[in-house]
């Protein structure tokens, strides 16, 4: 019996990788609020990224800072509407590890745009 060639949908693969990476990373720090983790399947985009989002966290900035401390990410920057903690982790073969969230200002502006604040 001959099997037809297997086709792999890149986006389905990405979702599966992200789900597995999220499970793995969040299991490393069970006392910390879980993040949505992403590790692109594109070999040219070698990074591990965790997002603290206002939909899942009452204080995303505090959650991002907690994870940054746990991972030893010492660099911090504001880039547009995002607060990003980043660095490298010894032994991990990615160029960059980052934990990020929207700035409080960006969250407030989004809330006003939706008619939630004021």
N, C-alpha and C positions, 0 to 999 in steps of 0.2 A: 504494500500500500504506500503510495506517495502522498506526502503531506504538502499542501500548498505553502508557499512562502509565508512566513509570519510577518505581519505588519505591526509596527509599534507606533501608536499615536503619541507624539512628543508631549502633549499637554496632559494626557492621562498618566504618562510616566512621571512627569513633573509633580502632579498631584500625589501620586503614590510615594515618591521620594520625600516630598514635603511632609506628608503624614507620618512617615517612618522617622524622619529627622525630628519632628515635633515630639513624637512619643519618646524617642531616645533622650533628647535634651531635657524635656520636662521631667523625666524620671531621674535625672541627675540631681535635681533640686526639688524634692517633693514638698518642702516647706515653703517654696517660693510660688507665687501665682504663675500658672502656665502661660507661655507665650506661643504665638504662631511662628514657627520656625520655617525657614526656607533655605535650601541649598540647591542652586541651579544645576541642571543636568548639562548645561553648556560648559564645555571644558575651558572656555575663554573667560568665564565669569566665576572665578574660584573664590566664593565667599560663603559664609554662614551668617544668616541674618535672622534675628528674632524681633518680633513686633509686639509692643504693648499697645493695645487699642482701647479707646474710651468705651467701646461697645462691651468689652469684656472686663475692664478694670476701672474702678472708681477713680483711681489716681494713676494714670498710665506713666507719668513722669517718675513717680516713686517706684513703680514696678520695674521700669527700665533701669533706674539707678541701682536697685537691688540686684538685678541680674548682672549689670555691669560690674558691680563689686564682687559678686560670686565668681565671675569669669576673669577678674583681674584686668578689665578693659579700662585703661587709664586715660585714654584720649576722649575728649568730649567736644562736640561742635554743634552749632546751629546751622542748618542748611535749609534755607527757605522756611517752610512751616514745620520742619522736623528737628528734633533734638536727637543727636546720634552719639552713642558711646561706641568706641571702636578700638581695635588693636589686633594683636596676634596671640595665638595660644600655642605655646611650645608643643611640638609633636603633632600638631594638627596641620595637614597639608592643604590649607587654604590660605590665600593671600590676606584675607581680612575677615575678622569676626566682628559683627556689630549687633547692638541692641538699640532699637529706636522707638520713638513715639512722636506724635504730633505735639507741637508746643502748646502751652495753655492758651496762648493768643489764637492760634489756628483753631483750636477746639471751640473757643468762645465765638469766633467769627462763623464757624460752621453752625453752631447752635442758633445764632441770631438769624442766619440765612434760612434756617428751618422753622423759625418762629418759636423756638424753645425758650430762649433767654429774653430778658428785658421785662 
